[in-house]
Amino acid sequence: MNRVVVTSVSAITPLGNDVETSWQNLLAGKSGIGKITRFDTTDFATKIAGEVKDFDPTVFIGKKEARRMELFTQYAVCATKMLFESAGWAIPEEEKHRAGTVVGVGLGGLRILEEMHTKFLAKGPGRISPFFIPVMIANMAAGQVSIAAGAMGPNICTTTACASGTHGIGVAYTDIAMGRADIMVCGGSESTISVLGVAGFNAMRALSTRNDEPEKASRPFDTDRTGFVMGEGCGMLLLESLDHAKARGANILAEVAGYGASGDAYHMTSPPEDGSGMALAMAAAIREAKIDPSEVDHINAHGTSTKLNDMCETKAIKTVFGDHAYDINICANKSQMGHLLGAAGGAEAVFAVKTIAEGIIPGTINRDTPDPDCDLDVCADGPREKQVNYALSNSFGFGGTNACMLFKRFEG
């Protein structure tokens, strides 16, 4: 098995249009959640979301090309450009067949679906754009990233609801570990802050309706949490085999230590109350790393701010870590960005890697009244400076799908 390392990260989030701005705003405890500006929310119970602000795809993509991409694809391509810009490197021609991409996308192009359906009803099938299908489909983010990076190896989209991005990283890691590729661009991208997206989650009563205080609406592990806040964005990682990274003199940010995936086999949308499926995924990642659970010192939690998820994740952490669960510093990025859905695992993995590389753990905002059922240390008092040796990033999705990535501090 090849050792796999992370050599670059990038992000576009409600906290900033690049990884460093997002990271600094995360550490500063800022919220990226505000009133929805994409459509008229008069008839909607939820009027808030974590929108990406002032995004200009033409910084990295030509205007004509950008018009033929949905936002989730634009985010993925721009983040990929930033990924290689940060690495100060491009894939050489002779290595392109050993480079691939896996991008997790949960829902794909909801907005163009809405637009084309409206046009169809008003003007008939003859007015549907020939780009409708290729712009809408979820795997187009991976396809366009493959083109942008010149990656001719595996070209895959993982669509597993809120675990999509983390599964994408896991699949990419596995391809390198097994020797199928030397280089993988991976992560997650999503943009579904749209009438159907918000209306659909409202119908499930899954979204917070704390419209008068948007910045306080996402409150993971807090007694007064009332649902998640929809977000959007992208988080991407450049993975390489250790031998490849060393050969080109890459700056290594962290090592991938393990990947775990599981299924609840329980319910369409709700996890079992004991968090058993979540625990299986965490335990699998730790087992693959061949370490004792007590060596994990940080968890970037799924932490959605929903009643059931936060309680179940807490129980799962206690199941896996026992008494050590109370010593782990946990954070929930969704308290500041909202839930990026298919992109959540990508962005949160990026921040887990940043935590290891920079020795600081972000805080969790809005945990004002601790839920007695969620009694672990979620860094509610703000960021912690600490050398993190092992960081676990959790993602759990509808359909009972669970995924966890374990990263470690790199030691040659």
N, C-alpha and C positions, 0 to 999 in steps of 0.2 A: 504494500500500500504506500502510495506517495503521501508525504506530508504536504498540507495545503496552507497557504498563507494569504493574508489580505494585504495588498500593496497600494490600494487607493480606494477612497470612498467619495461619494457625492450625494447631494440631496437637494430637493426642491420641496419646501413645506410651507404651511401657513405661517411659520416663524421666519422664513427667509428664502430667497431664490438661489441660494448656494449653501453648501454644507457649513461653512464657517459662520455665516450670519445666523443660520438656524441654530447651530451649536451655542453660540454666544447668547442668543436670546433664550435658549433653553436654560442655560446656567443662570441667567439673570431673572428667571422666574416669570418671564413675560408670557402672555396669552396671545395666541394667533386667532382666537375665535371672536366673531362679530356678526353683525346682521348680514343676512344673505343679500347679495347684490345681483345675482345671476338671473333672477326672475321675480315676479311679483308674488309675495308671500301672504297677501291679504287673506286668502282662504285656507292657509296652512296653520296647523297647530304649532309647528316648529318654524321659527323664522331666523334661526341662527345656524352657523356652520363655520368650519375652519377653512376659509378660501385661501388659495394662493393669490398673492396680491402683486399687481404691477408686473406681471410676467410677460416678457417679450420674446417669443420663440425665434424671432429673426436675428437675435444676437448670435445664434448658432445655426439656424436653418433658413434657407432662402424663402422668400414670401410665397412663391408658387408652391413649393414643396410643403410649407407649413399648412397651407390651405387644404391640402390633401391628407392631413393628419388630424385625428381627434386630440383633445387636450392630453389624455393619458399617454398617447404616443409621443406628442411633443415633449411632455415632461421626461419621458424615458430617453428620448434621443438627446435632448439638451443635457440631461444629467450624465449621459454616456460621454458626450463631448467634454464635459467638465471633468469626468473621471480620468480621461487620458491626458487632459491638460494638466491636472494636478500631478499625475504620474510623470509628466514630462517625457512621454513615450508613446509610440504608436506600434501596432502589431506589424512586424516585418512581412513582406510578401511571402517569404518562404515558410512562415509560421502560421499563415492564415488558416490552413486546413486543420491545425491543432488548437484553434481558438473557437469558442462557441459562446452562446448566450442563452440564458434562461430568465425570463421576466414574468413575474406573477401579476396577474390582473384578475380582479374579482368579477366585475360586471361588464367591463368594456364600454362601448360607445352608446350609452343611453341617450345622450343629447341628440346625436344625429338620427337615432331611431325615432325620437319624438318629432324632430324636424321633418323627416321624410314621411312619417305617417300623416302629419298635418297636411303636408303638400299633396300626398296621395288622395286624401279625402276631399281636398279643395279642387285639385286640378287633374286627378287621374294618374294612372301608372306611367304615362308617357313623360311625366315631369320628374320622375325619380332620377337622381344623379347616378351615373355609372360608377361613381366612386363610393356609393353608399355602403355596399357590403365590405369592400376592402378597408374602408375607413373605420367601420364599426367593429369588426371582429377583434376579439381580445388578443389573439396572437400577433396582431400587426405591430404591437410594441416591440416584441422580440424580433420580428422580421425587420423592422426599421432600425433597430439597434444593431442587428447583424450587418446591415448595409453600412451604417455609420461607422462601425468599428472595423469593417472588413473581415468579420469572423465567419469562416466557412465551415466550422465544425458544427456540433449540435445546436439546433435553433428551436427552442422549446418555450411554450407558454404553460405555466401552472395556474389553473383556475380552481382554487379550493377556498372560496369565500375569504374570510379574514386571515387565513393562514397562507394565502397565495404567495406572498413575497418570501416568507420563510421557507416554504417548500421549494421555491425557485432557487434560493441559496443552497438548500440542502441537496437538490438534484445537481447543481453545478459543482458543488464540493465533491459529491460522489463520483462524478465523471472524471475529475482530476485525480482523486484518490485511486480510482481503478485504472488509471492510465489511458483513458479514452481521449483526454485533452490535456493541454499544458496550461491553457489560459481560458478563463470564463468570465464574462461580464454578466452579472446577475443582480437580482433584487426584485422590487415590485413597483408598480405604477397604477394610479387610479384617479379618475375624475368623474364622479357621478353626483355632484351637487346639482341636481336637476329636478324638474317637477315630478317625474316618475320615481326617482330615487328617494326624495324626501317624502312624497306621498306614500310610497310603499312601506318605508320604515315607520312612518306615522301610523299607518293602518295596523302595524304590529305593536304599536305603543312602545317602541324600542328607543325612540329619541327623546332627549330632554326637551322640555318646553319652558325652560327658565329663560324666556326671551328678554326679560328686562335687565338681566345681568349676564350677558354672553360669556364674559371672561370667567365667570364663576360657575358656569353650567356643567362643565366636565369635572367631576369630583370623585375620582376613583377611591375606593375604600372608605368613603365618608358616609356617615349614617344618612345624610340628606341627599344622596345621589338619586337621580330620577330618570336616568337613561343616558345613552351615549350621545355625543355630538359628532355629526358627520364632518369629516375632513377630506382633504385631497392632497396629492403630491406624489413624490417619488423618492426612493432611496436605492442607490446602486453601489455595488462593490466590485472591485477587480480582484479576482482570485487567481492564484498561480501555484503551480507545484513549487515546492521549496527550491528544488534544483534549478528550475527555470528562473525564478526570482533572483537567486544568488548569481546565476550566470550573467544576468544583465545588470547586476548591481542595484537592484530595486530597493526602495525604502520599505521595510516590512513593518506594518502597523500592528499586526496581531496574527496569531495562528488559529486555524479552525481545528478545534479539538474533538468535536463530536456533533452528531445530528440525530435527532430522535423524532419519530412520527408515530401517531397512533389514531385509533378511531374509538369513539364512545360506544358505538353500536347501541344507541339509546333513544334519541329523539331528533326530529328535524332541526330544531333551533336551540333547545335547552340542553346544557350538560347535566349529567347526573350530579346530585347534590353533594356527593362525596368527592367530586373532582377526580375520579379514578382514571378516566381517559387522559386528562391533563398530566396526571402523575406518571402514567406510563411513558409519555413522550419525554418528559424531563429525565426520568430514570434511564431511558434508552440513550439519550445524548451523553449522560454521565458515564454510563457503562461503556459506550464506544470510546470515550476518552481514557478509560482505564484509570480513573481516579476515584477517591473516596468522596462522597457527597459533601463532607466537611471542608473540602478544598475550594468549593464554590463560594466566593465572597460577594458576588453581586448578581442580581436578577433584574433585567429590564422586563417588567411584567406586561402581560397583555392588558390588564387594568382598564377595562372599558368604561367604568362608571355605571354599570348596570348591576342591579341588586344581586342577581344570581351569579354572574360571571366572577365578580370580585370575591364573593364568599367561597365559590368553588375553587378558584385559583389559590386562595389562602389555604384552604384545606389540602389541596394537592401539594403545595409547597411543604406543609407540615408532614404529609405522608412520606414524601421523598427525603426530607432533611431532618426529621425528628426535632430534637431540641436545638440543633444548629440553625433551624429556620429563623429563630429569634436573633441570631447573630449576623444574618445576611442583610446587606444594605440593598433595598429594593427601590425602584423608581417606576413611575407610570407616565411616560411621555404624552399619553393621550390627554392628560389633564391640561396640557398647554397647546396641543395641536389639534385635538379632536381625534376621531378614529379614521385613519386613512384607508380603511377597508383593505382591499388587496395590496395596497402599498405599505400598510402598517408594519409588516414584518421586515420589509426592506429598510424603511427609515429607522426603525428601532434597532435593527442589527447594526446600521451605520453608527448610531449613537452608543451602542454597546462597545463597538470597536474604538470609538473616540474616547470612551471612558477608560479603556485599557491603555490606550496610547498616551493619554494626557493626565492620568492619575486623578481624575475628579468625577464624582458620580452626581448626575443632575438630581434635583429635588423633585417632589411631587406637590403641586400646588392644590389649593382648595380642600385639603383634608383637614377641615376645621373641627369636626366632631367625629372622632374615631369610632368606627363601627366595632362593637365588641367582638363580632365574628371575623373581623379583619384586623387582627391585633399585632401584625408584624411591623417591622421598621421600614416604612416607605419613604424615609427621608423627607418628612413633612416640614421639617425645619429648614430645608434648603440644601444646596449641594454639599457634598462631603469630599474633602481632599483625602485620597487614599490610593495606595498602590493596589490595583485590582489584578489578581493573577488569573482568575477564571470568571467569566461573565456569561450568564445564560440569558438568551432572548426568547421569550415565549409568544406564541401566536395560536389562537384557537378560533375555529370558525363554525358557521352553520353546517349542518350535516354531520356534526360530531367529529370534525377533522382537526387534529392537533399537530403542531410542529414546533420544535425547539432547536435552536442553534447554540452550541457552546463554543465560546472563543477563549483563548488563553494568551497571556503575555508571552511574546516571542522570546525564546532563548535559543540561540544558535545550536 
